[in-house]
C-alpha cells in the first residue's frame, strides 16, 4: 500500500486542526472586542448604573464566548497530537458547526469529510498503538 494517501490525509488532519484553532481564536477575539465595546460604552457614559450594567453584560457575553471557543482550541490541539478524543471532539463540534452558516458550515463539512476517511482512522489507530 502506498504511503501517499496517508501523507495527504495527515496534511488534511493538520489543516482541520489549525482551522478549528483559528476558529476558536476568532471567537476569543470577538469576545474581547465585544467586552471592550460594551463595557466601554458604559464607561463613556459616566453613569454609575450604566457602567455596572454594561460591565456585567460584557462580562457575561465574554465568558459565554470564551466557553464556546475552548472546545475548538482543545479539539484542534488534540488533533495535532493525534489523540482519538480530539478527533471525537472535533467531529461533534463539526456537526454543530454545520448550523453556523456560511463559515461554520464549510468548516463542518470539510472536517467531517476528513475525519471520517478510512486513512484517518488508520492514522489515529496507529498513533494510539505507538503512544501506548
WOKAHU-V756496 format. One record per residue. BURIAL is b if it has 9 or more other ideal C-beta (glycine too) atoms within 8 Angstrom, else e. D_FIRST is the distance of its C-alpha to the first C-alpha in Angstrom with 1 decimal. Layout:
burial = {BURIAL | BURIAL}
d_first = {D_FIRST | D_FIRST}
//
This chain:
burial = {e | e | e | e | e | b | e | e | b | b | e | b | b | b | b | b | b | b | b | b | b | e | b | b | b | e | b | b | e | b | b | b | e | b | b | b | b | b | b | e | b | b | b | e | e | e | e | e | e | b | b | b | b | b | b | e | b | b | b | e | b | b | b | b | b | b | e | e | b | b | b | b | b | b | b | b | b | b | b | b | e | b | b | e | e | b | b | e | b | b | b | e | b | b | b | b | b | b | e | b | e | e | e | b | b | e | b | b | b | b | b | b | e | b | b | e | b | e | b | b | e | b | b | b | e | e | b | b | e | e | e | e}
d_first = {0.0 | 3.8 | 6.6 | 8.8 | 9.2 | 9.8 | 12.2 | 13.9 | 14.4 | 15.8 | 18.3 | 19.2 | 19.9 | 22.1 | 23.8 | 24.6 | 26.0 | 28.1 | 29.4 | 30.5 | 32.2 | 33.9 | 35.0 | 36.5 | 38.2 | 39.7 | 41.1 | 42.6 | 44.1 | 45.5 | 47.0 | 48.6 | 50.2 | 51.3 | 53.0 | 54.7 | 55.8 | 57.1 | 58.7 | 59.9 | 61.7 | 63.7 | 64.5 | 65.7 | 68.1 | 69.8 | 70.6 | 69.9 | 69.0 | 66.6 | 65.0 | 64.5 | 63.1 | 60.7 | 59.5 | 58.8 | 57.0 | 55.0 | 54.1 | 53.0 | 50.9 | 49.4 | 48.5 | 47.1 | 44.8 | 43.8 | 42.8 | 40.8 | 38.9 | 38.0 | 35.2 | 33.4 | 33.8 | 32.8 | 29.8 | 28.6 | 29.0 | 27.1 | 24.1 | 24.2 | 24.3 | 21.5 | 24.0 | 23.5 | 27.2 | 26.7 | 24.1 | 26.6 | 29.5 | 28.0 | 27.1 | 30.7 | 32.1 | 30.1 | 31.7 | 35.0 | 34.3 | 34.0 | 37.8 | 38.5 | 38.6 | 37.5 | 35.6 | 34.7 | 33.6 | 31.2 | 29.9 | 29.5 | 27.6 | 25.2 | 24.8 | 24.3 | 21.7 | 19.6 | 20.3 | 19.6 | 16.0 | 13.5 | 11.4 | 14.8 | 15.7 | 12.7 | 13.9 | 17.4 | 16.8 | 15.1 | 18.1 | 20.5 | 19.5 | 19.6 | 23.0 | 24.7}
//
